[in-house]
Amino acid sequence: MTIDIGALRKFQDLWGPVLEVIPAVMELEAKKADMERWIASKQLELDKAQKEIAASYEEADKRLEAHNATVTAAQEQVAAAKAEATAARKAATEKAKDIVDKAQAKVDDLENKCLARETRLAQLDAEIAKVLADAAAPREARIAELDGIIKDMEKRQATAEKALEALRAKLG
């Protein structure tokens, strides 16, 4: 059998580059498999990280809901306390107004009683002044009469003393 060198050359020219590329293709295929394994491992890590993130979000949502519930309860308590304080303030204001009104009524009543008593005292003072004036006129007249009697007696005493002196002088 004769070997056709020309045909072998054609074969080598045609398939030589293909044969030379086969180890590179095999190496590339091995690298591709390595790359796919690496991508698969990274995909597993990504899936694990996404699960952890989802779990963190769920936990954060639960804590946020609990916090929101606490805040809502606190706001309701504040609103209730404000309403209670407003009601207490209103009740205290009304009670204080009632007390002030009653006290003012008592003060007004006392002022009216005082005014009535002052009026009565003024009337009594006027009556006393009239009675004193009425009593003073006869008393003044009686004092004047008694003064006249005293002066008359003093004159008679002086006359009697003079007569007594004269009698003593005569008797000696």
Secondary structure, 3 states (H helix, E strand, C coil): CCCCHHHHHHHHHHHHHHHHHHHHHHHHHHHHHHHHHHHHHHHHHHHHHHHHHHHHHHHHHHHHHHHHHHHHHHHHHHHHHHHHHHHHHHHHHHHHHHHHHHHHHHHHHHHHHHHHHHHHHHHHHHHHHHHHHHHHHHHHHHHHHHHHHHHHHHHHHHHHHHHHHHHHHHHC
